[in-house]
């Protein structure tokens, strides 16, 4: 838990417990603790060292002194009947999990609950949402009249005992006990689904290589707007599906003279996803079927541009990763190989019927979490398709190869649950 800010547990537990009477009403004076109930006259020193008054609380792990005061106050509350509380704080594999176990005066388990979050902020939200009701339920259970005989717990199998956490050292036999652990969670607070929508500016560059007769026109587009909608869904913690669609409302391409060509472009992809948590961040893999089309079009007089339309169909194998820079800021990257299945008009008899093509893509983005569920991504993406044109005598055109490249700048706004 090395990255938790100072006083995280102190501020969080005290603020959440206050509505249920678990926080002190008055600030303690220097060197003393104030509490309510029958033990109010038993002040506790503020020091983190063990003393006769402080032995009720033992903290292990990083920043123990920062959480000691809050945990001590919780341990003294008569509503929980608690006089012994211990906590062990840790963090591993970028995931946080708090398991809270409450035991009665005889050491029997009253209640246990696990709170999980993929980072500090997500864990805080989970605690804020669920902890008050949990504490209230514990108070009700521990308020059972003393004259009611406690039911003797049944003997547990050896394997069940072995699976339970070790008893907290120093707990008295007559003390109520709260044990807290923070462990890595396989899925943490991984989102089940996400959806986003946003504009992107797409530029294109298409040119030939080894154009022997210098007759084949190149094409350049500084930028045209498109709208992208994308989302994913994970019915299993590690496996899911994703879909994306980008549409352009149409735009004008300028010719080499004064011509204006009515142009259009769009793209589509759907596929499978795999994700795995790292020590920090997440690793992803993708297998997609996708398409990208681009038509330069013709003028109002039906004069063609000479630039062939493309309609790529491809299978994509990709990898990606995300890495947290702060509690609400993440850098994300992706790289993919595209096995091109078809290219459109350019592979017809009018251009290069024996060509072959392969593609690749890369993307880099910065993700920012705004509020509880709003996600904003700003980034840049690159797509490249390389051609081997393979002309033969008698073909309409002669060139060695071609390169078709798309550069995207995008902003996506979405949500995830």
Secondary structure, 3 states (H helix, E strand, C coil): CCCCCCCHHHHHHHHHHHHHCCCCCCCCCCCCCCCCCCCCCCCCCCCCCCCCCCCCEEEECCCHHHHHHHHHHHHCCCCCCEEEEEEECCCECCEEEEEEEEECCCCCEEEEEEEEECCHHHHHHHHHHHHHHHHHHHHHHHCCCCCCCCCCCCCCCHHHHHHCCCCCCCCCCCCEEEEEEECCCCCCCCCCEEEEEEEEEEEEEEEEECCCCCCCCCEEEEEEEEEEEEEEECCCCCEEEEEEEEECCCEEEECCCCCEEEEEEEEEEEEEEEEEECCCCEEEEEEEEEEEEEECCECCCCCECCCCCEEEEEEEEEEEEEEEEECCEEEEEEEEEEEEEEEEHHHCCCCCCCCEEEEEEEEEEEEEEECCCEEEEEEEEEEEEEEECCCCCCCCCCCCEEEEEEEEEEEEEEEEC
